[in-house]
Amino acid sequence: MRVFVTGGTGFIGSALVRQLVSAGHNVTGLARTPEKARRLEGMGASAIVGDVRTPAVLREGVNDADGVAHLALPRAGEKDHETASDVAKRGTQGVLDACRGRSLRSFVFASGALGIYRHAPGEWIDEMSPEAPTAPPMHERWMLDNVVRAAHREWGLPATILRPPIVYGPAGAFREFFLDLMRRGFFRVPGDGSYYVNFVSVEDCAAAYRLALERAPAGETFLVVDDEPVTMRAFADFLAAEMGRRRPGKIPPFLAKLVAGREAVDVMMESVRLRNRKIKERLGWAPKYPSYRDGIPEAVRAYLRPAG
């Protein structure tokens, strides 16, 4: 396939580009700077330099593509909400406009699982659970999901929406808010840590995006999560032990929000357990790391490995 990827130099996007190239696909990525374009080329992809909010750039990327993966979306907890919102809204609408009228085989949209579903504390949920986002950024992401769904219904966009929870690995937000703070001895568990959190490794997340591009389950939404929800207390203790650090203490949630952002902490503390049966059955996805206990040691080793 010829695949156009926005956000291809990001945490998940770079893993996706590498997997697509390894699988033999012809990949073009959108890069904001020449330096990031060189990173894409180093992964075996072609690059287009530009902004996701520029229609002409998007039309160039989508031209002749068989599949499109839109990952150029801000993460939860962005401090500059106004800019993040503009990138999300204008970028997504621009990608959809560029795709309209094209003979695409697949379109994959990077959404998120946190703060989207209505549930009781600790409840198991899946894709059939009622959607009721609360925090404004999650409501905005949910609205974009519905814009993508409308494009599928109204003019046939072969769209698949993927919703991972916390994606871990040696980079990205996980590095900033977990690994760096733990290494420096600053990590603290918000509240008592009894709430459930859900994880997926960056490699397993990227594999789900690749499968969605290849198998094109148009009109579907999938949760992308490993097999084992865990309380934040147990996860933090495991991560600390892997990094050779002391068991982290607690912090009042209001202080944690000053570091990670109010909405990010609120949705993390909602306490929910996510099921992954649908993506396994429909896409044949099987996580390389079924549990955080399988994947975190490798992520920690990669993070601690000396540069070069």
C-alpha positions in Angstrom: 0.0 0.0 0.0 0.9 3.7 -0.4 0.3 5.2 3.0 0.2 8.8 4.1 0.9 9.4 7.8 0.4 12.7 9.7 2.2 12.8 13.0 4.8 10.3 11.6 7.6 11.6 13.7 5.7 11.4 17.0 5.9 8.8 19.7 3.3 6.4 18.1 3.7 7.7 14.6 7.4 6.9 14.3 6.7 3.3 15.5 3.9 3.0 12.9 6.1 4.3 10.1 8.8 1.8 11.0 6.3 -1.0 11.1 4.7 0.0 7.8 8.1 0.3 6.1 9.2 -3.1 7.5 6.0 -4.7 6.1 6.8 -3.4 2.6 4.5 -0.5 2.3 5.4 2.8 0.6 5.1 5.4 3.3 5.0 9.2 3.1 5.0 11.2 6.3 4.1 14.8 7.1 6.9 16.6 8.9 6.8 20.1 10.4 10.5 20.9 9.9 13.3 19.7 7.6 15.0 18.1 10.6 11.9 15.9 11.2 11.7 15.2 7.5 15.2 13.7 7.7 14.1 11.6 10.6 11.3 10.1 8.4 13.7 9.5 5.6 16.0 7.8 8.0 13.2 5.4 8.8 12.8 4.5 5.1 9.8 6.8 4.4 9.4 9.8 2.1 8.6 13.2 3.7 6.6 16.2 3.0 7.4 19.3 5.0 4.5 21.4 6.1 1.8 22.1 8.7 -1.3 19.8 9.1 -3.4 22.9 8.9 -2.3 23.7 5.4 -4.8 22.3 2.8 -2.3 22.2 -0.1 0.2 20.2 2.0 -2.5 17.7 2.9 -3.7 17.3 -0.7 -0.1 16.5 -1.7 0.1 13.8 0.9 -3.2 12.2 0.2 -2.6 12.3 -3.6 -2.2 8.6 -4.9 -2.4 7.2 -1.3 -4.2 4.0 -0.7 -4.4 4.5 3.1 -4.2 7.5 5.4 -3.3 7.5 9.1 -4.1 10.7 10.9 -2.0 10.9 14.1 -1.2 14.6 14.2 -3.4 15.2 17.2 -2.4 16.8 20.5 -2.1 14.6 23.5 -4.2 15.0 26.6 -3.0 17.6 29.1 -1.5 20.0 26.6 -0.9 23.3 28.4 -1.6 25.5 25.4 -5.2 24.4 24.9 -6.0 27.0 22.3 -3.3 26.0 19.9 -3.9 22.3 20.5 -7.6 22.7 19.8 -6.8 24.6 16.6 -4.4 21.8 15.4 -6.9 19.1 16.2 -9.9 20.8 14.6 -8.4 22.4 11.5 -6.0 19.5 11.0 -8.6 16.8 11.1 -11.1 18.7 8.9 -8.3 19.5 6.5 -7.3 15.8 6.2 -11.0 14.8 5.7 -11.4 17.4 3.0 -8.2 16.2 1.2 -9.5 12.6 1.4 -13.0 13.4 0.0 -13.4 12.2 -3.6 -10.3 9.9 -3.3 -10.4 6.2 -3.8 -8.9 5.3 -0.5 -8.8 1.7 0.8 -8.5 2.8 4.5 -8.4 5.8 6.8 -7.3 5.4 10.4 -8.0 8.0 13.0 -6.0 8.2 16.3 -8.4 8.9 19.1 -8.2 7.9 22.8 -9.9 5.8 25.3 -9.6 7.9 28.5 -12.4 10.0 29.6 -14.8 8.9 26.8 -17.1 6.3 28.3 -19.6 6.4 31.1 -18.9 3.8 33.8 -18.9 3.1 37.5 -15.6 3.0 39.4 -13.6 0.0 38.4 -16.1 -1.2 35.9 -15.2 -3.3 32.9 -16.2 -1.6 29.7 -15.9 -2.2 25.9 -16.8 -0.4 22.7 -20.5 -0.9 23.3 -20.4 1.0 26.6 -22.2 4.4 26.5 -20.0 7.3 25.4 -20.2 10.3 27.7 -17.0 12.4 27.8 -16.7 14.9 30.7 -13.5 16.9 30.5 -13.4 19.5 27.7 -10.4 18.1 25.8 -12.0 14.6 25.8 -15.3 16.0 24.7 -13.5 17.8 21.9 -11.7 14.6 20.8 -15.0 12.8 21.0 -16.6 15.4 18.7 -13.8 14.8 16.2 -14.5 11.1 16.4 -18.1 11.9 15.4 -16.9 14.1 12.5 -14.9 11.2 11.2 -17.9 8.9 11.7 -20.1 11.3 9.8 -17.7 11.3 6.9 -18.0 7.5 6.8 -21.8 7.6 6.8 -22.3 10.5 4.5 -19.7 10.1 1.8 -18.1 6.7 2.4 -14.8 7.5 4.0 -13.3 4.0 4.9 -12.7 5.2 8.5 -11.5 3.2 11.5 -11.2 4.9 14.9 -8.6 3.5 17.3 -8.7 4.4 21.0 -5.6 3.5 23.1 -5.4 4.5 26.8 -1.9 5.3 28.3 0.7 4.3 25.7 4.1 3.4 27.2 7.6 3.3 25.8 10.9 5.1 26.2 9.7 8.4 24.7 6.6 10.6 24.4 4.4 11.7 27.3 5.1 8.4 29.1 8.8 9.4 29.3 8.0 12.9 30.5 5.4 12.1 33.2 6.6 8.6 34.3 10.1 7.7 33.4 11.8 11.1 33.8 10.0 11.9 37.1 10.8 8.4 38.4 14.5 8.6 37.5 14.8 12.0 39.2 13.0 10.7 42.3 10.1 13.2 41.8 7.3 10.7 40.8 4.4 10.6 43.1 1.1 8.6 42.9 -1.9 11.0 42.7 -4.3 10.1 45.5 -4.2 6.7 47.1 -3.5 4.9 43.8 -6.4 2.4 44.3 -7.9 3.4 40.9 -7.4 1.2 37.8 -5.4 2.4 34.9 -4.9 0.8 31.5 -1.8 0.5 29.3 -0.6 -0.6 25.9 3.0 -0.6 24.6 3.9 1.7 21.8 4.8 -1.2 19.6 1.5 -3.0 20.1 -0.4 0.3 19.6 1.4 0.9 16.3 0.7 -2.7 15.2 -3.0 -2.0 15.7 -2.8 1.0 13.5 -1.0 -1.0 10.9 -3.6 -3.8 10.9 -6.4 -1.3 10.7 -4.8 0.2 7.6 -4.2 -3.2 6.0 -7.5 -4.8 6.8 -9.7 -1.7 6.5 -12.6 -2.4 8.9 -14.5 0.7 7.8 -16.9 2.2 10.2 -15.5 0.5 13.3 -14.1 1.8 16.6 -11.6 -0.3 18.6 -10.1 -0.1 22.0 -6.4 -0.8 21.8 -5.3 -2.0 25.3 -3.3 -4.8 26.8 -4.9 -7.7 28.8 -4.2 -6.5 32.3 -5.6 -3.4 33.9 -3.7 -2.5 37.1 -4.1 -0.1 40.0 -1.9 3.0 39.8 -0.3 2.0 43.1 0.8 -1.4 41.8 2.0 0.0 38.5 4.1 2.7 40.2 5.7 0.2 42.5 6.5 -2.1 39.6 8.0 0.7 37.5 10.1 2.0 40.5 11.5 -1.5 41.1 12.4 -1.9 37.4 14.2 1.5 37.5 16.0 0.8 40.8 14.1 3.5 42.7 12.3 3.7 46.0 8.6 3.0 46.2 7.1 6.4 45.3 5.0 8.3 47.8 1.6 9.9 47.3 0.6 13.4 46.3 -2.7 15.2 46.5 -4.4 15.2 43.1 -4.5 19.0 43.0 -0.7 19.1 43.1 -0.4 16.4 40.4 -2.6 18.5 38.2 0.0 21.3 38.3 2.5 19.0 36.7 0.5 16.9 34.3 -2.6 19.1 33.7 -6.0 19.0 35.4 -7.9 17.0 32.7 -5.1 14.4 32.3 -5.1 13.6 36.0 -8.9 13.6 36.3 -9.4 11.1 33.5 -6.5 8.9 34.7 -8.1 8.7 38.2 -11.5 7.7 36.8 -10.8 4.0 37.5 -12.0 1.9 34.6 -11.0 -1.5 33.1 -10.9 -1.8 29.3 -11.6 -4.9 27.3 -9.7 -5.7 24.1 -11.8 -8.6 22.8 -13.2 -6.8 19.8 -9.8 -5.8 18.3 -8.5 -9.3 18.8 -11.4 -10.9 17.1 -11.9 -8.4 14.3 -8.4 -7.4 13.4 -6.4 -10.5 14.7 -4.4 -8.2 16.9 -2.4 -10.0 19.5 -0.3 -7.8 21.8 3.4 -8.7 22.0 3.2 -7.5 25.6 -0.1 -8.8 27.1 0.8 -7.1 30.4 2.7 -4.1 31.6 4.8 -6.6 33.4 6.0 -8.0 30.1 6.6 -4.7 28.3 7.8 -2.2 31.0 11.2 -3.9 31.6 12.1 -3.5 27.9 10.9 0.1 27.8 12.9 0.9 30.9 16.1 -0.7 29.4 15.6 1.3 26.2 15.1 4.5 28.3 18.2 3.9 30.4 20.5 2.8 27.5 23.3 5.2 26.9 22.9 7.3 23.8 24.9 6.0 20.9 
